[in-house]
C-alpha cells in the first residue's frame, strides 16, 4: 500500500468498481468496465490504483463452510489475566498461528478479544478449546457462544 499524507478520495466510478467487485470478485475486467461505463483500459488502471492504495486488500473465493465440514460457527469472548500491551501482544502473536480462528478482534467491554471460529461440530470445537484456546498466553476466561442461525454473514460494505 502506498503511503500518502493526503487520503485518496473515491469518485462515483471507483465506488461502482468496488461495489461490483464486492458482489462478484470473478468479474472480468471487460465486465467490470461495462458495469462502470468506462473503457477496459481505464477500468484496469483504476482497479490497479484501488489495489495500490489499499482499498482492495485481496480477491478470494467465499467457501461454503458446510461443504468443507466446517458448519459449526462459534463466537468466543476471551478475557486475559492482565490488560497490558505485553499481554495483548503475546495473545495476538499466538492467535495468529491458529488457522481455525477466522477473526480476532480486540474489543471494549466485558471481554478483551472476540473470536470467530469454524469447527466441524461441537466435539471438534471442544477439542480445539481444551487443547489450544485455553492454553493461549494470558487467557483467564473464555465464554463460548454457539451460533444457532447465521442471519447476516460477510455482507458487502455499504459506502
C-alpha positions in Angstrom: 0.0 0.0 0.0 1.3 3.4 -0.9 1.9 5.8 2.0 0.5 9.3 1.5 0.0 12.3 3.6 -3.4 13.0 1.9 -6.2 10.5 1.8 -7.1 9.2 -1.7 -10.7 10.1 -2.4 -13.1 7.8 -4.2 -15.3 9.1 -7.0 -18.6 7.6 -8.3 -16.7 5.3 -10.7 -14.3 4.0 -8.0 -17.3 3.3 -5.8 -19.1 1.4 -8.5 -16.0 -0.7 -9.2 -15.6 -1.5 -5.5 -19.3 -2.3 -5.1 -19.3 -4.6 -8.1 -16.2 -6.5 -7.0 -17.6 -7.0 -3.5 -20.6 -8.7 -5.0 -18.6 -10.7 -7.6 -14.8 -10.9 -7.5 -14.8 -13.1 -10.6 -15.9 -10.4 -12.9 -13.6 -9.9 -15.9 -12.1 -6.5 -16.5 -14.3 -6.2 -19.5 -17.5 -7.0 -17.5 -16.4 -4.6 -14.7 -15.6 -1.8 -17.3 -19.1 -2.3 -18.8 -20.8 -2.1 -15.4 -18.9 1.1 -14.6 -19.5 2.6 -18.0 -15.8 3.1 -18.7 -13.2 1.6 -21.1 -11.4 -1.6 -20.3 -8.1 0.2 -20.1 -9.4 2.9 -17.8 -11.0 0.2 -15.6 -7.8 -1.7 -15.4 -5.9 1.4 -14.3 -8.5 2.4 -11.8 -8.7 -1.1 -10.3 -4.9 -1.3 -10.0 -4.9 2.1 -8.3 -7.5 0.8 -5.8 -5.3 -2.2 -5.1 -2.2 0.0 -4.8 -3.9 2.5 -2.4 -5.1 -0.3 -0.2 -8.9 0.0 -0.9 -8.9 -3.6 -2.1 -6.9 -5.9 0.1 -7.5 -9.2 -1.8 -9.8 -11.1 -4.0 -10.7 -14.6 -2.9 -13.4 -17.2 -3.0 -16.1 -17.5 -0.4 -16.2 -21.1 0.6 -19.5 -22.7 1.8 -18.5 -23.9 5.3 -20.8 -26.9 5.3 -19.3 -28.2 2.1 -15.9 -28.5 3.7 -17.1 -29.8 7.1 -16.9 -26.5 9.0 -20.6 -25.9 9.5 -20.4 -25.1 13.2 -19.9 -21.4 13.8 -18.7 -20.4 17.3 -18.0 -16.9 18.8 -15.7 -16.9 21.8 -15.2 -14.0 24.2 -11.7 -14.0 25.8 -10.6 -12.3 29.0 -6.9 -12.0 29.7 -5.4 -12.1 33.1 -3.7 -8.7 32.6 -4.6 -5.7 30.5 -1.1 -4.7 29.4 0.4 -4.1 26.0 2.7 -7.0 26.5 -0.1 -9.5 27.4 -2.1 -8.3 24.4 0.9 -8.7 22.1 1.6 -12.2 23.3 -2.0 -13.3 22.9 -2.2 -11.7 19.4 1.0 -13.4 18.2 -0.2 -16.8 19.4 -3.8 -16.4 18.0 -2.4 -15.5 14.5 -0.9 -19.0 14.3 -4.3 -20.8 14.8 -5.8 -21.4 11.4 -9.2 -22.3 12.8 -9.7 -18.7 14.1 -11.3 -16.8 11.3 -11.4 -13.4 13.0 -9.9 -12.0 16.2 -10.9 -8.5 17.4 -9.6 -6.5 20.4 -12.8 -5.1 21.9 -14.0 -2.8 24.7 -16.4 -4.1 27.3 -16.6 -7.4 29.2 -14.1 -9.2 27.0 -10.6 -8.3 25.8 -10.9 -10.2 22.5 -13.7 -11.7 20.5 -13.0 -14.7 18.2 -14.9 -16.1 15.3 -14.2 -19.8 14.8 -15.4 -22.5 12.4 -15.4 -26.1 13.5 -16.7 -29.5 12.2 -19.1 -29.9 15.2 -19.4 -29.3 18.9 -17.0 -32.1 19.7 -14.4 -30.7 17.4 -14.7 -27.2 19.0 -14.5 -28.8 22.5 -11.2 -30.4 21.5 -9.8 -27.1 20.0 -10.9 -25.2 23.1 -9.4 -27.7 25.5 -6.2 -28.2 23.7 -5.4 -24.8 22.2 -7.6 -21.9 23.2 -7.4 -22.0 26.9 -3.6 -22.7 26.6 -3.0 -19.4 24.8 -0.8 -16.9 26.7 -2.6 -14.9 29.4 -6.1 -16.4 28.9 -8.0 -16.2 32.2 -11.5 -16.9 31.0 -13.4 -17.8 27.8 -17.1 -17.5 27.1 -18.5 -19.6 24.2 -21.5 -18.7 22.0 -22.6 -21.4 19.5 -24.3 -19.7 16.6 -27.8 -21.2 16.0 -28.5 -19.4 12.8 -26.4 -17.1 10.6 -28.8 -14.3 9.7 -26.2 -11.9 8.0 -22.7 -13.0 7.4 -19.9 -11.2 5.5 -22.2 -8.6 4.0 -20.5 -6.3 1.5 -19.6 -2.9 2.9 -22.1 -0.1 2.1 -20.4 3.2 1.4 
